Amino acid sequence: MNSSDQNFTQAKIKRRIQEAEASIAQYLKDLEAADLRSPTGSTPHQVRLAERIELFKAQMAQLQAIEEKVQAAPDKQISMSDPDARSMQHRGGGIVGYNVQAAVDTKNHLIVAHELTNVGHDRSSLAAIANQVKEALQVTQLTVVADKGYYSGEQIKDCMDLGVTPIIPKCKTSSNRSSGLFDKNAFIYHPDKNEYECPAGQVLIERFKTVEHGKNLIAYWSSNCKTCALKPQCTTGTNRRVKRWEHEVMLD
């Protein structure tokens, strides 16, 4: 684990620069007041204030140089003590280090694959480590079990394309439930008709295709939302729209 003081993100370097600027401004005010009290000469207090101002100006120059490096970094983050280490969340707070991925054979309870990443989450790691397990065990089909931190539609598709069946709890990230509205789970998809059924029993048909965050999505909605008695529990807009990923059948 590396020192968090030597790790810089955009937010952190911005905060450090603001703190340095505030310190310089305060010392300049103090020096101005000291000069008014002793206009004829440099007292030890005035000398110390001037030294502190120069110290913070030097620190400001260093921080600005670091800021340029942060902006140039692909992930807008650098670590001075270990260039490859990254800031990531951990139980009890954040750390600067690495994310260890390991897969255990449930039959023999042995680690059969592992890798070290500097990505601060697990969402993009499942397919790669699962493929390592397949190669290590020399099998063509594999079932893997992972916690919800690994849940990603793209990773699930990549696993299934590799012949890996992932078993992962689905993350519930919709803000509708916390707002007192129906979330997507309340809508039933009928694959034979390519349509959704809402809690009021209305049919949501395909309207258009779109691309969001690199994913091909299909949008569905009903024309009867305006007169629906359940509309206050469903949407604050004109129509409740449900979007479906083109590969969502794998998630279902």
C-alpha positions as CSV (number, residue, x, y, z in Angstrom):
1,M,0.0,0.0,0.0
2,N,1.3,3.4,-0.9
3,S,1.0,6.8,0.8
4,S,-2.2,8.6,-0.1
5,D,-0.4,11.9,0.3
6,Q,1.6,11.0,-2.8
7,N,-1.5,10.1,-4.9
8,F,-3.2,12.9,-6.8
9,T,-6.6,13.0,-8.6
10,Q,-8.2,16.1,-10.2
11,A,-10.3,16.9,-7.2
12,K,-7.4,16.4,-4.8
13,I,-4.9,18.6,-6.7
14,K,-7.5,21.3,-7.1
15,R,-8.1,21.2,-3.3
16,R,-4.4,21.4,-2.6
17,I,-3.9,24.4,-4.9
18,Q,-6.9,26.2,-3.3
19,E,-5.4,25.6,0.1
20,A,-2.0,27.0,-1.0
21,E,-3.6,30.0,-2.6
22,A,-5.5,30.7,0.6
23,S,-2.4,30.4,2.7
24,I,-0.5,32.8,0.4
25,A,-3.3,35.3,0.6
26,Q,-3.4,35.2,4.4
27,Y,0.3,35.6,4.8
28,L,0.3,38.5,2.4
29,K,-2.4,40.2,4.6
30,D,-0.3,39.5,7.7
31,L,2.8,40.9,6.0
32,E,1.0,44.0,4.9
33,A,-0.2,44.6,8.5
34,A,3.3,44.0,9.8
35,D,4.7,46.5,7.3
36,L,2.3,49.1,8.6
37,R,3.4,48.6,12.1
38,S,7.1,48.6,11.2
39,P,7.5,50.6,8.0
40,T,11.2,51.4,8.5
41,G,12.8,48.0,8.7
42,S,12.5,44.2,8.5
43,T,11.6,42.7,11.9
44,P,12.1,39.0,12.6
45,H,8.3,38.6,12.3
46,Q,8.3,40.3,8.8
47,V,11.2,38.0,7.7
48,R,9.3,34.9,8.8
49,L,6.2,36.0,7.0
50,A,8.1,36.7,3.8
51,E,9.8,33.2,4.1
52,R,6.4,31.5,4.5
53,I,5.1,33.3,1.4
54,E,8.0,32.1,-0.7
55,L,7.6,28.6,0.7
56,F,4.0,28.5,-0.3
57,K,4.8,30.0,-3.7
58,A,7.3,27.2,-4.3
59,Q,4.7,24.7,-3.2
60,M,2.2,26.2,-5.6
61,A,4.7,25.8,-8.5
62,Q,5.1,22.1,-7.6
63,L,1.4,21.6,-7.3
64,Q,0.8,23.2,-10.7
65,A,3.4,20.9,-12.2
66,I,1.7,17.9,-10.7
67,E,-1.7,19.2,-12.0
68,E,-0.3,19.1,-15.6
69,K,0.7,15.5,-15.1
70,V,-2.7,14.6,-13.7
71,Q,-4.4,16.2,-16.7
72,A,-2.1,14.3,-19.0
73,A,-2.8,10.9,-17.4
74,P,-5.4,8.7,-19.1
75,D,-7.4,8.2,-15.9
76,K,-6.6,11.7,-14.6
77,Q,-4.7,10.3,-11.6
78,I,-1.0,9.8,-10.7
79,S,0.9,8.3,-7.8
80,M,4.3,9.8,-7.1
81,S,5.6,6.9,-5.0
82,D,4.4,4.1,-7.3
83,P,3.3,5.3,-10.8
84,D,1.1,2.2,-11.3
85,A,-0.7,2.4,-7.9
86,R,-4.2,3.9,-7.9
87,S,-6.6,5.3,-5.3
88,M,-9.5,2.9,-4.6
89,Q,-12.2,2.4,-2.1
90,H,-11.7,-0.1,0.7
91,R,-13.5,-1.1,3.9
92,G,-12.9,1.7,6.4
93,G,-11.9,4.2,3.8
94,G,-9.7,4.7,0.7
95,I,-6.3,3.3,0.0
96,V,-3.6,3.7,-2.7
97,G,-2.6,0.4,-4.0
98,Y,-3.7,-2.5,-6.2
99,N,-6.8,-4.7,-6.7
100,V,-6.1,-8.4,-6.4
101,Q,-8.3,-10.7,-8.4
102,A,-8.4,-14.4,-7.4
103,A,-10.5,-17.4,-8.4
104,V,-10.8,-20.5,-6.2
105,D,-11.7,-24.0,-7.3
106,T,-14.7,-24.9,-5.1
107,K,-13.8,-28.6,-5.3
108,N,-10.2,-28.4,-4.1
109,H,-10.3,-25.0,-2.5
110,L,-7.2,-23.9,-4.3
111,I,-6.5,-20.6,-6.1
112,V,-6.4,-21.5,-9.8
113,A,-6.0,-18.0,-11.3
114,H,-5.1,-14.6,-10.1
115,E,-4.0,-11.2,-11.4
116,L,-3.2,-7.7,-10.0
117,T,-4.9,-4.6,-11.4
118,N,-4.9,-0.9,-10.6
119,V,-8.6,-0.6,-11.4
120,G,-10.5,0.5,-8.3
121,H,-13.5,-1.8,-8.9
122,D,-14.3,-5.3,-9.9
123,R,-16.9,-4.7,-12.6
124,S,-14.5,-5.1,-15.6
125,S,-12.6,-8.1,-14.2
126,L,-14.9,-11.1,-14.4
127,A,-14.4,-12.3,-18.0
128,A,-10.6,-12.1,-17.9
129,I,-10.2,-14.0,-14.7
130,A,-12.8,-16.6,-15.7
131,N,-11.0,-17.2,-19.0
132,Q,-7.8,-17.8,-17.0
133,V,-9.6,-20.3,-14.9
134,K,-10.8,-22.1,-18.0
135,E,-7.3,-22.3,-19.4
136,A,-5.9,-23.5,-16.0
137,L,-8.5,-26.2,-15.6
138,Q,-8.4,-27.1,-19.3
139,V,-12.3,-27.1,-19.6
140,T,-14.6,-25.8,-22.3
141,Q,-17.5,-25.0,-20.0
142,L,-17.4,-23.3,-16.6
143,T,-19.7,-21.9,-14.0
144,V,-18.5,-19.0,-11.8
145,V,-20.0,-17.5,-8.7
146,A,-19.2,-13.9,-7.8
147,D,-20.5,-11.1,-5.6
148,K,-22.6,-8.2,-7.0
149,G,-19.5,-6.0,-7.2
150,Y,-18.7,-7.9,-10.4
151,Y,-22.1,-7.3,-12.0
152,S,-21.8,-5.9,-15.5
153,G,-24.0,-6.6,-18.5
154,E,-21.0,-6.5,-20.9
155,Q,-18.9,-8.8,-18.6
156,I,-21.8,-11.3,-18.4
157,K,-22.0,-11.3,-22.2
158,D,-18.3,-11.8,-22.6
159,C,-18.4,-14.7,-20.1
160,M,-21.2,-16.4,-22.0
161,D,-19.3,-15.9,-25.3
162,L,-16.4,-17.7,-23.7
163,G,-18.6,-20.6,-22.5
164,V,-18.7,-19.4,-18.9
165,T,-22.0,-19.2,-17.0
166,P,-21.8,-16.5,-14.4
167,I,-23.9,-16.5,-11.3
168,I,-24.0,-13.0,-9.8
169,P,-26.6,-11.0,-7.8
170,K,-28.0,-8.2,-9.9
171,C,-27.2,-4.7,-8.8
172,K,-30.3,-2.5,-8.1
173,T,-29.1,1.0,-9.1
174,S,-32.3,2.5,-10.2
175,S,-33.3,5.8,-8.5
176,N,-37.0,5.2,-9.2
177,R,-37.4,2.9,-6.2
178,S,-35.9,5.4,-3.8
179,S,-38.2,8.0,-5.3
180,G,-41.3,5.9,-4.7
181,L,-41.7,4.9,-8.3
182,F,-41.9,1.5,-10.0
183,D,-38.4,0.2,-11.0
184,K,-37.7,-1.8,-14.1
185,N,-38.3,-5.1,-12.3
186,A,-42.0,-4.2,-12.2
187,F,-42.2,-4.5,-16.0
188,I,-42.5,-7.9,-17.5
189,Y,-40.9,-8.6,-20.8
190,H,-42.6,-10.9,-23.3
191,P,-39.9,-12.1,-25.8
192,D,-42.4,-13.7,-28.2
193,K,-44.1,-10.4,-28.7
194,N,-41.0,-8.1,-28.1
195,E,-43.0,-6.0,-25.7
196,Y,-43.3,-5.1,-22.0
197,E,-46.3,-5.3,-19.7
198,C,-46.5,-2.6,-17.0
199,P,-48.0,-3.0,-13.5
200,A,-51.3,-1.6,-14.9
201,G,-51.5,-4.3,-17.5
202,Q,-50.7,-1.9,-20.4
203,V,-48.5,-2.9,-23.3
204,L,-45.2,-1.0,-23.9
205,I,-44.2,-1.5,-27.6
206,E,-40.9,-0.9,-29.3
207,R,-40.5,2.8,-30.4
208,F,-36.9,3.4,-31.4
209,K,-33.3,2.2,-31.1
210,T,-30.6,4.3,-29.5
211,V,-27.0,4.1,-28.3
212,E,-26.0,5.1,-24.8
213,H,-22.5,4.6,-23.3
214,G,-21.6,2.4,-26.3
215,K,-24.6,0.1,-25.7
216,N,-27.3,-0.5,-28.3
217,L,-30.7,0.0,-26.5
218,I,-34.3,-0.3,-27.5
219,A,-36.9,2.1,-26.0
220,Y,-40.4,1.0,-25.2
221,W,-43.5,2.8,-23.9
222,S,-47.3,2.8,-24.0
223,S,-49.6,5.5,-25.4
224,N,-52.0,5.1,-22.4
225,C,-49.8,6.6,-19.7
226,K,-51.6,9.9,-19.6
227,T,-54.9,8.4,-18.4
228,C,-53.4,5.6,-16.2
229,A,-54.4,5.6,-12.5
230,L,-51.0,4.3,-11.6
231,K,-49.1,7.1,-13.4
232,P,-48.1,8.9,-10.1
233,Q,-46.4,5.7,-9.0
234,C,-44.7,5.2,-12.3
235,T,-43.3,8.3,-13.9
236,T,-43.2,12.1,-13.6
237,G,-42.9,12.4,-17.4
238,T,-45.4,12.1,-20.2
239,N,-44.7,8.4,-20.7
240,R,-42.9,5.8,-18.7
241,R,-40.1,4.6,-21.0
242,V,-38.3,1.3,-20.5
243,K,-35.0,0.7,-22.3
244,R,-33.6,-2.7,-23.1
245,W,-30.1,-3.7,-24.0
246,E,-29.8,-5.7,-27.2
247,H,-28.2,-8.6,-25.2
248,E,-30.4,-8.4,-22.2
249,V,-31.8,-11.8,-22.8
250,M,-28.5,-13.1,-21.4
251,L,-29.1,-11.2,-18.2
252,D,-32.7,-12.5,-18.0
